[in-house]
Amino acid sequence: MKVILAPSWALSNEYPASRYGQPVLLYRSTGEAFGPEDFVQACPIDRYTQAARVVARLAKTASLDAETQALVTRFVGSLPPR
């Protein structure tokens, strides 16, 4: 399954870097894949943040059904408080 979270970002468990159903965050323009603990820059004015936090933020504004929300939850896991 692949869910578009923003124009530049998608979450997928069908990508080669995804293992055992664990989704990866994809930067759509390059195809680069990130795990939940990787640090990414969501947009040029942002600082580097854990990919799990980026997905949690993007998911708040995306239209997600139960299946895609489960994919987000699997990626985000339980984030420790900031």
N, C-alpha and C positions, 0 to 999 in steps of 0.2 A: 504494500500500500504506500502511496505517496500523497502527502498533503502539502499544499502550497500555503505557507504561513504569511508570506509577504512577497512582493515582486522579486526580491533577490534570494529568498530563503525557502527551503522546503524540508520536510521531514520524511524519511523513507526507511522502510525495512526491506526494500527490494534492491538496494544498492550493493555492489560487491563488498564494500567495507562493512556492511551490516552483517553481524554474525549472530546466529541463534535467535533471530527475531528482534534483536536489539536495534532500534532505529538509529539513524545517523542524521545529523543536520547537514544539509547540502547547500553550498553556495552555488546558486543556479548558473551564474555566468561562467564559472570555471569548472564546475563539477566536483570541487574539493569537498571532502567529507570530514565532519568533525564529530567527536564523541562528546558526551555530557561534560566531561572534565576539561576539555580543550578550551582555550581562550580564543575568542573571536571578536572582531570589531564589527558590530551589527550595521553601522553606517559610519561614514568618514568623520562625523563630529563626535562619535561615541568613543569612550575608552574601551580597552580590551576587557571583556567580561566572559565568565564561564558560559559555554554554549547552553547548558541547562537553564541558566537564568535568562538568556536571550529567548529561548523557546518558550519559557513560562510567560515572558512579557508579550511576545508575539501572539501567543495562543489566546490572550485576553481579548484581542480585537478580531480574531479570525472566527469565521462561522464553522463550528465543528460539530459533527454528529457524535454519537456515543462511541462509534468505532475509531474515529480519528482522535477523539479526546483520550481514549485508552492508549493510543500510540504516543500521544504527547506525555501522558502520565508515565508510561514506560521509560521514555527518554529522560524526563525530569527527575523521576524518582522522588525521594524526599529531600528537598533542598534544606540545608541547615540555615538558620536565621542569619541575616547579614549583620 
